């Protein structure tokens, strides 16, 4: 099972490391290995979130996620995205941006760094909306009940998550504006950039997430109607109603869920791409390391789905969403202040590890209760 799921990742790792050695010697192999670990550690929560969505999709769309989706993740976000950002923000042609990436790596790195406020604002707002909509939803299973119960009651207020996200964005842009004013207005337009990019992230979430939910709910209603009709026709022959069936999402619903997954992956990749510049400014090594890491994250997502891990460890999804909330805040803070990638990675690992351990303890309590009930009987 492990080899089948991670086979492509293992194969791409061997090819990527060999390409790194061929490209720039053994030192490059070490750089690519470090970047791979960085990407996996920063994106483990991404795998958990993706698994929660992917398990609803048909086998066909799961294969699309692992093929076309991987190409988008590896070549689109880890290779082309930094070049596009430089081209747009520096008002350069894509060809010129590629030339900079290859021939003037220091200037290229500086341009990507200058684009960080817009990247962080977009990704931070998108991820913040994912977290807020999760935490404000009333769920049967609650991990940190003392937090989640009152927030679920607050979630009954319409558009509360959007209002809170806008307040956070206004605070972030005002902080940037105040800092620019105190330092002679050197980056006075930075606040406008943050505000515009943040709004773009919010709108993107509302459009893609809204379409995905709409088609998913419509498909669920259709399937429910079909199941009731089938049960009504066959109930007498079976002597009663049959059990519920799980229908995988297909068609338009699956397409928009796939699109939603890709936007989530893009938002998660922002911190990895920016953090990679702390290790190297060579775009080839960066693409190899982050690409290998992205492939492991994709394979881990499928593994979680096929093993039913989210059903067995019910708090994992909670921990991943808390990690998303933390990452969203970190991205928004990094618009003005620098935060180590080590902290960013550790926050997600700690929260997911904590939720996993809580799930294990819950399973043990349930098993012990069932054992006592069996003994009493």
Residue frames relative to the residue before (quaternion, step in Angstrom):
aa qw qx qy qz dx dy dz
X 1.0000 0.0000 0.0000 0.0000 0.00 0.00 0.00
X 0.6732 0.4936 -0.2942 0.4654 3.57 0.91 -0.96
X 0.6758 0.4934 -0.2945 0.4616 3.58 0.91 -0.95
X 0.6452 0.5284 -0.3198 0.4496 3.57 1.00 -0.82
X 0.7105 0.4593 -0.2566 0.4673 3.57 0.94 -0.92
X 0.7898 0.3200 -0.1526 0.5004 3.58 0.90 -0.93
X 0.3393 0.7826 -0.4743 0.2178 3.59 1.27 0.11
X 0.6696 0.4926 -0.3003 0.4678 3.58 0.89 -0.93
X 0.6416 0.5248 -0.3251 0.4552 3.57 1.02 -0.80
X 0.6478 0.5098 -0.3175 0.4686 3.59 0.96 -0.86
X 0.6733 0.5047 -0.2962 0.4518 3.57 0.91 -0.95
X 0.6755 0.4856 -0.2938 0.4708 3.57 0.94 -0.89
X 0.5890 0.5661 -0.3623 0.4487 3.60 1.14 -0.62
X 0.6688 0.4972 -0.3022 0.4629 3.57 0.88 -0.96
X 0.6744 0.4838 -0.2953 0.4733 3.59 0.91 -0.89
X 0.6668 0.5193 -0.3041 0.4395 3.58 0.95 -0.87
X 0.6672 0.4841 -0.3029 0.4783 3.58 0.95 -0.85
X 0.6350 0.5140 -0.3305 0.4726 3.59 1.02 -0.76
X 0.6459 0.5144 -0.3161 0.4672 3.59 1.00 -0.81
X 0.6279 0.5392 -0.3333 0.4516 3.59 1.06 -0.76
X 0.6556 0.5008 -0.3064 0.4749 3.58 0.97 -0.89
X 0.6584 0.5061 -0.3002 0.4693 3.56 0.96 -0.89
X 0.6775 0.5184 -0.2814 0.4395 3.58 1.03 -0.84
X 0.8422 -0.0647 0.0976 0.5263 3.60 0.77 -1.00
X 0.6984 -0.5112 0.2828 0.4133 3.59 1.00 0.72
X 0.7573 -0.4189 0.2756 0.4184 3.53 -1.38 0.00
X 0.5746 0.5803 -0.3883 0.4270 3.60 1.10 -0.54
X 0.6275 0.5445 -0.3313 0.4472 3.58 1.05 -0.75
X 0.5940 0.5642 -0.3646 0.4426 3.58 1.09 -0.68
X 0.6562 0.5122 -0.3064 0.4618 3.59 0.95 -0.85
X 0.6417 0.5241 -0.3194 0.4599 3.57 0.99 -0.85
X 0.6651 0.5000 -0.3019 0.4653 3.60 0.90 -0.92
X 0.6392 0.5257 -0.3254 0.4574 3.59 1.00 -0.82
X 0.6541 0.5063 -0.3086 0.4697 3.60 0.96 -0.87
X 0.6567 0.5103 -0.3077 0.4622 3.59 0.96 -0.86
X 0.6169 0.5458 -0.3395 0.4542 3.58 1.07 -0.72
X 0.6617 0.4927 -0.2946 0.4822 3.57 0.93 -0.94
X 0.6216 0.5459 -0.3320 0.4532 3.59 1.01 -0.82
X 0.6835 0.4938 -0.2892 0.4531 3.59 0.83 -0.99
X 0.6696 0.4949 -0.3080 0.4603 3.60 0.89 -0.91
X 0.6781 0.4990 -0.3005 0.4483 3.60 0.88 -0.91
X 0.6931 0.4670 -0.2772 0.4741 3.58 1.03 -0.76
X 0.7803 0.3690 -0.1629 0.4780 3.58 1.12 -0.61
X 0.3495 0.7454 -0.5089 0.2513 3.61 1.18 0.26
X 0.6395 0.5109 -0.3297 0.4704 3.58 1.01 -0.76
X 0.5669 0.5849 -0.3730 0.4443 3.58 1.18 -0.56
X 0.6487 0.5268 -0.3170 0.4485 3.58 0.97 -0.88
X 0.6558 0.5107 -0.3149 0.4582 3.58 0.95 -0.83
X 0.6574 0.4988 -0.3075 0.4738 3.58 0.94 -0.89
X 0.6566 0.5145 -0.3095 0.4565 3.57 0.90 -0.91
X 0.6388 0.5392 -0.3293 0.4391 3.58 1.00 -0.83
X 0.6315 0.5460 -0.3312 0.4397 3.56 1.03 -0.76
X 0.6901 0.4344 -0.2656 0.5142 3.58 1.14 -0.63
X 0.6753 0.5366 -0.2990 0.4082 3.57 0.89 -0.97
X 0.6187 0.5704 -0.3575 0.4050 3.60 1.05 -0.67
X 0.6274 0.5308 -0.3373 0.4592 3.60 1.24 -0.34
X 0.6584 0.5475 -0.2928 0.4255 3.58 1.23 -0.43
X 0.5897 -0.5902 0.4249 0.3512 3.55 -1.22 0.53
X 0.6839 -0.4822 0.3535 0.4180 3.56 -1.31 0.31
X 0.6088 0.5641 -0.3473 0.4365 3.59 1.06 -0.74
X 0.7253 0.4271 -0.2546 0.4762 3.57 0.82 -0.97
X 0.5643 0.5537 -0.3896 0.4724 3.58 1.20 -0.36
X 0.6438 0.5010 -0.3193 0.4823 3.59 1.07 -0.74
X 0.6070 0.5408 -0.3457 0.4686 3.59 1.06 -0.73
X 0.6353 0.5395 -0.3150 0.4540 3.56 1.01 -0.86
X 0.7340 0.4253 -0.2279 0.4779 3.57 1.02 -0.83
X 0.7084 0.4104 -0.2665 0.5086 3.62 1.20 -0.21
X 0.7707 0.2998 -0.1692 0.5362 3.57 0.29 -1.25
X 0.6324 0.5493 -0.3280 0.4368 3.56 1.02 -0.81
X 0.6455 0.5123 -0.3177 0.4689 3.56 1.03 -0.78
X 0.6304 0.5292 -0.3369 0.4572 3.59 0.98 -0.79
X 0.6427 0.5068 -0.3152 0.4804 3.57 1.01 -0.82
X 0.6882 0.4994 -0.2861 0.4418 3.57 0.89 -0.96
X 0.7348 0.4341 -0.2424 0.4613 3.57 0.83 -1.00
X 0.7942 0.3134 -0.1596 0.4955 3.57 0.64 -1.13
X 0.6661 0.5087 -0.3113 0.4479 3.57 1.06 -0.69
X 0.8029 0.3155 -0.1586 0.4803 3.56 0.55 -1.19
X 0.7511 0.4134 -0.2431 0.4538 3.61 0.88 -0.81
X 0.7542 0.3378 -0.2030 0.5253 3.62 1.15 -0.46
X 0.7728 0.3697 -0.2021 0.4746 3.58 0.65 -1.11
X 0.6064 0.6121 -0.3637 0.3541 3.60 0.98 -0.81
X 0.6773 0.4723 -0.3274 0.4594 3.67 0.76 -0.86
X 0.6371 0.5273 -0.3273 0.4570 3.57 1.05 -0.75
X 0.6514 0.5111 -0.3103 0.4671 3.59 0.96 -0.87
X 0.6339 0.5349 -0.3295 0.4512 3.57 0.98 -0.87
X 0.6568 0.4987 -0.3054 0.4760 3.58 0.93 -0.90
X 0.6565 0.5235 -0.3143 0.4428 3.59 0.91 -0.90
X 0.6993 0.4732 -0.2750 0.4599 3.59 0.92 -0.92
X 0.7349 0.4397 -0.2511 0.4513 3.57 0.74 -1.07
X 0.7407 0.3815 -0.2273 0.5041 3.60 1.02 -0.71
X 0.3874 -0.7479 0.4565 0.2867 3.57 1.37 0.05
X 0.4013 0.6847 -0.4879 0.3634 3.53 0.90 1.07
X 0.5289 -0.5759 0.4939 0.3803 3.56 -1.25 0.26
X 0.6263 -0.5450 0.3852 0.4029 3.63 -1.10 0.53
X 0.6223 0.5425 -0.3415 0.4493 3.60 1.04 -0.74
X 0.6654 0.4966 -0.2989 0.4704 3.57 0.95 -0.91
X 0.6313 0.5329 -0.3300 0.4566 3.57 1.04 -0.77
X 0.6441 0.5038 -0.3190 0.4791 3.58 1.00 -0.79
X 0.6281 0.5324 -0.3330 0.4595 3.59 1.00 -0.80
X 0.6358 0.5157 -0.3251 0.4734 3.58 1.00 -0.79
X 0.6578 0.5329 -0.3109 0.4320 3.57 0.91 -0.96
X 0.7236 0.4311 -0.2333 0.4860 3.56 1.06 -0.78
X 0.8142 0.3271 -0.1320 0.4611 3.58 0.83 -1.01
X 0.7860 0.1673 -0.0964 0.5874 3.61 1.13 -0.55
X 0.1118 -0.8681 0.4815 0.0457 3.55 0.53 1.25
X 0.6322 0.5357 -0.3438 0.4417 3.60 1.04 -0.69
X 0.6609 0.4901 -0.3035 0.4805 3.58 0.96 -0.85
X 0.6237 0.5428 -0.3239 0.4598 3.57 1.05 -0.81
X 0.6520 0.5091 -0.3059 0.4714 3.56 0.94 -0.91
X 0.6491 0.5234 -0.3175 0.4515 3.58 0.96 -0.83
X 0.6595 0.5081 -0.3088 0.4599 3.58 0.97 -0.82
X 0.6398 0.5018 -0.3245 0.4833 3.59 1.03 -0.75
X 0.6338 0.5256 -0.3224 0.4669 3.58 1.03 -0.81
X 0.6461 0.5190 -0.3159 0.4619 3.59 1.00 -0.80
X 0.6828 0.4812 -0.2816 0.4721 3.58 1.14 -0.62
X 0.4190 0.7539 -0.4383 0.2531 3.59 1.27 -0.19
X 0.6328 0.5423 -0.3730 0.4079 3.69 0.82 -0.75
X 0.6875 0.4631 -0.2983 0.4732 3.60 0.87 -0.85
X 0.6302 0.5288 -0.3310 0.4622 3.60 1.04 -0.76
X 0.6924 0.4847 -0.2763 0.4575 3.57 0.86 -1.02
X 0.6451 0.5211 -0.3290 0.4518 3.60 0.99 -0.78
X 0.6606 0.4989 -0.3074 0.4692 3.59 0.92 -0.91
X 0.7208 0.4450 -0.2568 0.4652 3.59 0.70 -1.09
X 0.6437 0.5412 -0.3242 0.4332 3.58 0.98 -0.85
X 0.6850 0.4772 -0.2895 0.4682 3.59 0.92 -0.86
X 0.6315 0.5284 -0.3369 0.4566 3.57 0.99 -0.79
X 0.6983 0.4581 -0.2715 0.4784 3.60 0.86 -0.95
X 0.6142 0.5522 -0.3491 0.4427 3.59 1.05 -0.70
X 0.6431 0.5167 -0.3201 0.4658 3.60 1.02 -0.77
X 0.6102 0.5370 -0.3504 0.4653 3.61 1.05 -0.72
X 0.6798 0.4939 -0.2849 0.4613 3.57 0.90 -0.96
X 0.6875 0.4946 -0.2973 0.4408 3.60 0.80 -0.98
X 0.6722 0.4857 -0.3101 0.4648 3.60 0.91 -0.81
X 0.6223 0.5186 -0.3421 0.4763 3.59 1.14 -0.52
X 0.7331 0.4604 -0.2475 0.4351 3.55 0.75 -1.08
X 0.6926 0.4655 -0.2839 0.4722 3.61 1.14 -0.51
X 0.5737 0.5829 -0.3797 0.4324 3.59 1.29 -0.02
X 0.4056 -0.7101 0.5229 0.2404 3.55 -0.93 0.92
X 0.0535 -0.8270 0.5587 -0.0305 3.57 -0.48 1.23
X 0.5644 -0.6067 0.4419 0.3435 3.53 -1.13 0.71
X 0.7522 0.2878 -0.1636 0.5698 3.58 0.97 -0.87
X 0.0466 -0.7975 0.6013 -0.0135 3.56 -0.75 1.08
X 0.3563 -0.7354 0.5409 0.1993 3.55 -0.96 0.91
X 0.7792 0.1057 -0.0335 0.6169 3.60 0.55 -1.17
X 0.2040 -0.8536 0.4676 0.1055 3.53 0.37 1.32
X 0.6387 0.5526 -0.3362 0.4167 3.58 0.99 -0.78
X 0.6770 0.4168 -0.2810 0.5376 3.60 1.25 -0.36
X 0.7389 0.4830 -0.2425 0.4024 3.53 0.77 -1.09
X 0.6160 0.5589 -0.3632 0.4198 3.63 1.03 -0.64
X 0.7128 0.4206 -0.2939 0.4782 3.67 0.72 -0.90
X 0.6399 0.5207 -0.3389 0.4522 3.61 1.04 -0.69
X 0.6119 0.5383 -0.3517 0.4605 3.59 1.08 -0.64
X 0.6389 0.5061 -0.3300 0.4762 3.60 1.05 -0.71
X 0.6394 0.5118 -0.3219 0.4749 3.58 1.03 -0.77
X 0.6184 0.5946 -0.3312 0.3928 3.55 1.09 -0.71
X 0.5380 0.6199 -0.4062 0.4017 3.58 1.26 -0.19
X 0.5526 0.5803 -0.3942 0.4499 3.60 1.28 -0.25
X 0.4603 -0.7076 0.4643 0.2680 3.60 -0.70 1.07
X 0.8687 0.1067 -0.0977 0.4737 3.55 -1.14 0.85
X 0.2943 0.7838 -0.5084 0.2015 3.61 1.18 0.39
X 0.6524 0.5249 -0.3266 0.4384 3.61 0.92 -0.85
X 0.6446 0.5138 -0.3195 0.4674 3.59 1.02 -0.81
X 0.6536 0.5184 -0.3120 0.4547 3.58 0.95 -0.89
X 0.6681 0.4924 -0.3016 0.4693 3.59 0.91 -0.89
X 0.6421 0.5232 -0.3241 0.4570 3.58 0.98 -0.84
X 0.6533 0.5057 -0.3111 0.4698 3.59 0.98 -0.80
X 0.6222 0.5287 -0.3383 0.4678 3.59 1.03 -0.74
X 0.6459 0.5137 -0.3123 0.4704 3.58 0.96 -0.91
X 0.6632 0.5050 -0.3065 0.4595 3.59 0.93 -0.87
X 0.6430 0.5181 -0.3226 0.4626 3.59 0.97 -0.80
X 0.6374 0.5200 -0.3201 0.4700 3.58 1.01 -0.84
X 0.6558 0.5153 -0.3117 0.4552 3.59 0.95 -0.90
X 0.6959 0.4657 -0.2844 0.4668 3.60 0.86 -0.93
X 0.6445 0.5117 -0.3255 0.4657 3.62 1.04 -0.72
X 0.6135 0.5390 -0.3422 0.4647 3.58 1.09 -0.71
X 0.6506 0.5044 -0.3042 0.4793 3.55 1.00 -0.86
X 0.6585 0.5148 -0.3080 0.4543 3.59 0.94 -0.89
X 0.6484 0.5181 -0.3115 0.4628 3.59 0.99 -0.86
X 0.6540 0.5099 -0.3080 0.4662 3.56 0.96 -0.90
X 0.6534 0.5081 -0.3152 0.4643 3.59 0.96 -0.84
X 0.6467 0.5205 -0.3182 0.4579 3.59 1.01 -0.81
X 0.6719 0.5062 -0.2948 0.4532 3.58 0.97 -0.88
X 0.7459 0.3578 -0.2065 0.5224 3.56 1.16 -0.54
X 0.7005 -0.5169 0.2637 0.4155 3.53 1.04 0.82
X 0.5520 -0.6590 0.3836 0.3375 3.60 1.20 0.41
X 0.2279 0.8132 -0.5096 0.1648 3.57 1.16 0.53
X 0.7822 0.1760 -0.0962 0.5899 3.56 1.10 -0.75
X 0.0627 0.8572 -0.5077 0.0600 3.56 0.90 0.95
X 0.6854 0.4817 -0.2932 0.4607 3.59 1.07 -0.65
X 0.4609 0.7037 -0.4332 0.3236 3.59 1.29 -0.15
X 0.6298 0.5406 -0.3344 0.4464 3.60 1.03 -0.80
X 0.6489 0.5095 -0.3108 0.4720 3.59 0.99 -0.81
X 0.6291 0.5338 -0.3228 0.4638 3.56 1.05 -0.79
X 0.6530 0.5135 -0.3019 0.4677 3.57 0.95 -0.93
X 0.6712 0.5053 -0.3005 0.4515 3.58 0.89 -0.94
X 0.6800 0.4915 -0.2900 0.4605 3.58 0.89 -0.94
X 0.6803 0.4857 -0.2912 0.4652 3.59 0.89 -0.93
X 0.6397 0.5286 -0.3223 0.4554 3.57 1.01 -0.80
X 0.6443 0.5062 -0.3122 0.4808 3.57 1.00 -0.82
X 0.6234 0.5334 -0.3360 0.4625 3.58 1.05 -0.75
X 0.6465 0.5127 -0.3148 0.4691 3.60 1.00 -0.79
X 0.6530 0.5141 -0.3037 0.4660 3.56 1.01 -0.86
X 0.6702 0.4926 -0.2922 0.4721 3.59 0.90 -0.93
X 0.6258 0.5387 -0.3360 0.4531 3.59 1.01 -0.80
X 0.6485 0.5097 -0.3175 0.4678 3.57 0.95 -0.84
X 0.6766 0.5068 -0.3006 0.4415 3.57 0.85 -0.98
X 0.6827 0.4820 -0.2947 0.4634 3.59 0.95 -0.85
X 0.7379 0.4214 -0.2475 0.4655 3.59 0.64 -1.12
X 0.6807 0.4768 -0.2917 0.4734 3.58 0.89 -0.92
X 0.6486 0.5287 -0.3180 0.4458 3.57 1.00 -0.79
X 0.6639 0.4927 -0.3028 0.4741 3.59 0.92 -0.87
X 0.6359 0.5315 -0.3245 0.4559 3.56 0.99 -0.84
X 0.6824 0.4802 -0.2863 0.4710 3.59 0.87 -0.94
X 0.6297 0.5546 -0.3349 0.4286 3.57 0.99 -0.84
X 0.7243 0.4263 -0.2588 0.4761 3.57 0.75 -1.02
X 0.6173 0.5391 -0.3498 0.4538 3.58 1.06 -0.66
X 0.6777 0.4823 -0.2927 0.4716 3.60 0.91 -0.89
X 0.6450 0.5188 -0.3275 0.4556 3.57 0.99 -0.79
X 0.6432 0.5078 -0.3181 0.4767 3.57 1.02 -0.81
X 0.6422 0.5285 -0.3251 0.4501 3.58 0.99 -0.84
X 0.6406 0.5188 -0.3232 0.4649 3.60 1.00 -0.79
X 0.6563 0.5091 -0.3133 0.4605 3.58 0.97 -0.87
X 0.6734 0.4922 -0.2987 0.4638 3.58 0.92 -0.90
X 0.6281 0.5329 -0.3392 0.4543 3.58 1.04 -0.73
X 0.6456 0.5131 -0.3141 0.4703 3.57 1.00 -0.83
X 0.6582 0.5074 -0.3096 0.4620 3.60 0.99 -0.86
X 0.6465 0.5222 -0.3190 0.4555 3.58 0.99 -0.82
X 0.6568 0.5078 -0.3167 0.4587 3.58 0.93 -0.86
X 0.6438 0.5190 -0.3165 0.4648 3.57 1.03 -0.81
X 0.6688 0.4916 -0.3015 0.4693 3.58 0.95 -0.88
X 0.6473 0.5190 -0.3181 0.4588 3.59 1.00 -0.81
X 0.6405 0.5298 -0.3276 0.4491 3.56 1.02 -0.79
X 0.6782 0.4994 -0.2904 0.4543 3.60 1.04 -0.76
X 0.8050 0.3188 -0.1396 0.4805 3.58 1.00 -0.78
X 0.4033 0.7483 -0.4630 0.2510 3.60 1.26 -0.05
X 0.6763 0.5006 -0.3062 0.4453 3.59 0.89 -0.91
X 0.6556 0.5156 -0.3199 0.4496 3.59 1.03 -0.77
X 0.7210 0.4159 -0.2483 0.4955 3.58 1.07 -0.67
X 0.4503 -0.6871 0.4549 0.3439 3.54 1.23 -0.31
X 0.8009 -0.0297 0.0120 0.5980 3.58 1.19 0.37
X 0.6576 -0.5171 0.3790 0.3957 3.51 -1.29 0.10
X 0.4365 -0.6889 0.5180 0.2581 3.54 -1.12 0.66
X 0.6256 -0.5434 0.3999 0.3916 3.54 -1.27 0.20
X 0.6151 -0.5633 0.3995 0.3805 3.54 -1.19 0.42
X 0.2766 -0.7516 0.5743 0.1697 3.56 -1.11 0.65
X 0.3409 -0.7223 0.5646 0.2080 3.54 -1.12 0.65
X 0.1234 -0.8122 0.5696 0.0260 3.55 -0.58 1.17
X 0.3839 -0.7350 0.5122 0.2237 3.55 -0.71 1.07
X 0.5051 -0.6573 0.4776 0.2909 3.53 -1.11 0.78
X 0.0085 -0.7965 0.6032 -0.0399 3.57 -0.89 0.99
X 0.7562 0.4415 -0.2563 0.4093 3.56 -1.34 -0.19
X 0.8399 -0.1398 0.1178 0.5110 3.55 -1.09 -0.80
X 0.6203 0.5519 -0.3474 0.4358 3.57 1.00 -0.80
X 0.6788 0.4823 -0.2889 0.4725 3.57 0.90 -0.94
X 0.6246 0.5492 -0.3439 0.4357 3.59 1.01 -0.78
X 0.7159 0.4342 -0.2651 0.4782 3.59 0.83 -0.92
X 0.5943 0.5264 -0.3687 0.4835 3.59 1.15 -0.46
X 0.6213 0.5269 -0.3255 0.4800 3.56 1.09 -0.78
X 0.6470 0.5099 -0.3109 0.4741 3.58 0.97 -0.87
X 0.6291 0.5337 -0.3143 0.4697 3.56 1.05 -0.83
X 0.6361 0.5254 -0.3188 0.4666 3.59 0.99 -0.85
X 0.6733 0.5041 -0.3053 0.4464 3.59 0.94 -0.86
X 0.6441 0.4995 -0.3258 0.4790 3.59 1.04 -0.72
X 0.6085 0.5347 -0.3468 0.4728 3.59 1.05 -0.74
X 0.6612 0.5070 -0.3053 0.4610 3.57 0.89 -0.95
X 0.6288 0.5327 -0.3336 0.4578 3.57 1.01 -0.80
X 0.6657 0.5024 -0.3057 0.4594 3.58 0.92 -0.90
X 0.6623 0.4972 -0.3062 0.4694 3.58 1.01 -0.78
X 0.6664 0.5361 -0.3110 0.4144 3.58 1.06 -0.69
X 0.4951 0.6859 -0.4285 0.3176 3.59 1.19 -0.42
X 0.7123 0.4517 -0.2808 0.4580 3.58 0.76 -1.01
X 0.6252 0.5426 -0.3425 0.4443 3.59 1.10 -0.65
X 0.6590 0.5057 -0.3045 0.4661 3.57 0.98 -0.89
X 0.6763 0.4776 -0.2932 0.4780 3.57 0.89 -0.92
X 0.6746 0.5071 -0.2958 0.4475 3.58 0.93 -0.91
X 0.5884 0.6018 -0.3657 0.3975 3.57 1.13 -0.62
X 0.6108 0.5718 -0.3572 0.4152 3.59 1.13 -0.57
X 0.5635 0.5747 -0.3929 0.4448 3.58 1.26 -0.24
X 0.7047 0.4326 -0.2437 0.5068 3.57 1.27 -0.40
X 0.7885 -0.1316 0.1086 0.5909 3.58 0.96 -0.86
X 0.2547 -0.7466 0.5837 0.1925 3.57 -1.22 0.43
X 0.4390 0.6691 -0.4619 0.3823 3.55 1.29 0.44
X 0.3907 -0.7684 0.4579 0.2174 3.58 -0.41 1.23
X 0.6212 0.5441 -0.3515 0.4410 3.62 1.08 -0.62
X 0.6820 0.4664 -0.2841 0.4865 3.58 0.86 -0.95
X 0.6244 0.5460 -0.3327 0.4486 3.56 1.05 -0.76
X 0.6685 0.4955 -0.2960 0.4691 3.57 0.93 -0.92
X 0.6494 0.5182 -0.3217 0.4541 3.60 0.98 -0.81
X 0.7100 0.4718 -0.2684 0.4485 3.59 0.77 -1.04
X 0.7085 0.4390 -0.2640 0.4853 3.57 0.81 -1.00
X 0.6205 0.5482 -0.3411 0.4451 3.59 1.10 -0.66
X 0.6400 0.5017 -0.3232 0.4840 3.59 0.96 -0.83
X 0.6520 0.5198 -0.3096 0.4571 3.57 0.94 -0.89
X 0.6501 0.5220 -0.3136 0.4544 3.58 0.97 -0.87
X 0.6454 0.5204 -0.3237 0.4560 3.58 1.02 -0.76
X 0.6283 0.5156 -0.3328 0.4782 3.61 1.06 -0.71
X 0.6366 0.5235 -0.3293 0.4606 3.57 1.00 -0.81
X 0.6406 0.5133 -0.3184 0.4742 3.59 1.00 -0.84
X 0.6708 0.4919 -0.3026 0.4653 3.58 0.88 -0.91
X 0.6339 0.5270 -0.3258 0.4629 3.57 1.04 -0.78
X 0.6021 0.5593 -0.3503 0.4493 3.57 1.07 -0.73
X 0.6841 0.4736 -0.2812 0.4781 3.59 0.85 -1.00
X 0.6216 0.5483 -0.3368 0.4468 3.60 1.02 -0.79
X 0.6531 0.5140 -0.3102 0.4617 3.58 0.95 -0.89
X 0.6490 0.5160 -0.3120 0.4639 3.57 1.04 -0.81
X 0.7258 0.4579 -0.2560 0.4450 3.59 0.75 -1.06
X 0.6881 0.4604 -0.2813 0.4852 3.58 1.10 -0.60
X 0.3845 -0.7329 0.4777 0.2945 3.58 1.24 -0.29
X 0.2147 0.8316 -0.4912 0.1455 3.56 1.19 0.56
X 0.6588 0.5163 -0.3241 0.4410 3.60 0.95 -0.77
X 0.6374 0.5021 -0.3289 0.4832 3.59 1.18 -0.52
X 0.6821 0.4818 -0.2826 0.4720 3.58 1.06 -0.73
X 0.7754 0.2065 -0.1004 0.5882 3.59 1.03 -0.81
X 0.1779 -0.8862 0.4206 0.0783 3.49 0.43 1.36
X 0.6714 0.5049 -0.3140 0.4423 3.60 1.15 -0.39
X 0.4355 0.7173 -0.4549 0.2981 3.60 1.26 -0.15
X 0.6575 0.5116 -0.3135 0.4557 3.57 0.94 -0.87
X 0.6141 0.5369 -0.3422 0.4664 3.57 1.08 -0.69
X 0.6718 0.5080 -0.2983 0.4491 3.56 0.87 -1.00
X 0.6443 0.5226 -0.3206 0.4572 3.57 1.02 -0.82
X 0.6736 0.4860 -0.3079 0.4640 3.60 0.96 -0.77
X 0.6101 0.5133 -0.3546 0.4884 3.58 1.09 -0.60
X 0.6274 0.5237 -0.3273 0.4744 3.58 1.07 -0.72
X 0.6117 0.5348 -0.3392 0.4741 3.58 1.09 -0.72
X 0.6503 0.5159 -0.3178 0.4582 3.58 0.93 -0.88
X 0.6548 0.5058 -0.3095 0.4687 3.56 0.99 -0.86
X 0.6567 0.5073 -0.3100 0.4640 3.58 0.98 -0.85
X 0.6193 0.5438 -0.3423 0.4512 3.59 1.02 -0.77
X 0.6634 0.4933 -0.2983 0.4770 3.57 0.93 -0.92
X 0.6473 0.5234 -0.3208 0.4518 3.58 0.95 -0.89
X 0.6435 0.5209 -0.3256 0.4566 3.60 0.93 -0.86
X 0.6815 0.4823 -0.2937 0.4654 3.58 0.91 -0.89
X 0.6389 0.5165 -0.3282 0.4663 3.58 1.05 -0.71
X 0.6696 0.5191 -0.3067 0.4337 3.58 1.01 -0.80
X 0.4370 0.6602 -0.4787 0.3794 3.58 1.24 0.04
X 0.7987 0.2572 -0.1109 0.5325 3.55 1.05 -0.84
X 0.7970 0.2183 -0.0854 0.5566 3.57 1.08 -0.74
X 0.4434 -0.6984 0.5005 0.2552 3.56 -1.12 0.68
X 0.0461 -0.7795 0.6246 -0.0026 3.56 -0.96 0.94
X 0.5042 -0.6785 0.4488 0.2897 3.56 -0.87 0.98
X 0.5276 -0.6325 0.4698 0.3177 3.56 -1.08 0.78
X 0.5522 0.6021 -0.3948 0.4204 3.60 1.17 -0.48
X 0.6523 0.4991 -0.3066 0.4810 3.58 0.98 -0.88
X 0.6397 0.5390 -0.3225 0.4430 3.56 0.92 -0.91
X 0.6996 0.4678 -0.2697 0.4679 3.57 0.89 -0.92
X 0.6763 0.5151 -0.2996 0.4331 3.58 0.93 -0.90
X 0.5984 0.5724 -0.3672 0.4236 3.59 1.02 -0.73
X 0.6861 0.4774 -0.2841 0.4696 3.57 0.88 -0.94
X 0.6557 0.5168 -0.3125 0.4531 3.59 0.91 -0.90
X 0.6625 0.5102 -0.3070 0.4546 3.60 0.92 -0.92
X 0.6838 0.4903 -0.2966 0.4517 3.60 0.84 -0.94
X 0.6808 0.4662 -0.2947 0.4820 3.59 0.93 -0.83
X 0.6279 0.5282 -0.3307 0.4662 3.58 1.04 -0.74
X 0.6392 0.5239 -0.3095 0.4703 3.56 1.02 -0.83
X 0.6793 0.4819 -0.2953 0.4682 3.59 0.89 -0.92
X 0.6174 0.5369 -0.3439 0.4607 3.60 1.08 -0.68
X 0.6707 0.4909 -0.2970 0.4701 3.58 0.90 -0.93
X 0.6227 0.5270 -0.3350 0.4715 3.60 1.06 -0.73
X 0.6395 0.5216 -0.3195 0.4657 3.58 1.05 -0.76
X 0.6337 0.5277 -0.3247 0.4631 3.58 1.00 -0.84
X 0.6617 0.5008 -0.3029 0.4687 3.58 0.92 -0.91
X 0.6299 0.5267 -0.3308 0.4653 3.59 1.03 -0.79
X 0.6591 0.5071 -0.3122 0.4593 3.60 0.89 -0.87
X 0.6456 0.5175 -0.3197 0.4618 3.57 1.03 -0.78
X 0.6436 0.5165 -0.3259 0.4614 3.59 1.00 -0.81
X 0.6521 0.5094 -0.3147 0.4650 3.58 0.97 -0.87
X 0.6567 0.5085 -0.3105 0.4623 3.59 0.95 -0.89
X 0.6534 0.5061 -0.3132 0.4677 3.60 0.99 -0.84
X 0.6460 0.5187 -0.3196 0.4599 3.59 1.01 -0.77
X 0.6560 0.5018 -0.3084 0.4720 3.56 0.99 -0.83
X 0.6337 0.5291 -0.3287 0.4586 3.59 1.07 -0.75
X 0.6558 0.5022 -0.3151 0.4673 3.58 0.98 -0.83
X 0.6472 0.5162 -0.3189 0.4615 3.57 1.01 -0.83
X 0.6447 0.5189 -0.3207 0.4608 3.57 1.03 -0.79
X 0.6527 0.5112 -0.3127 0.4636 3.59 1.01 -0.84
X 0.6510 0.5217 -0.3111 0.4552 3.57 1.02 -0.84
X 0.6502 0.5114 -0.3141 0.4659 3.57 1.08 -0.73
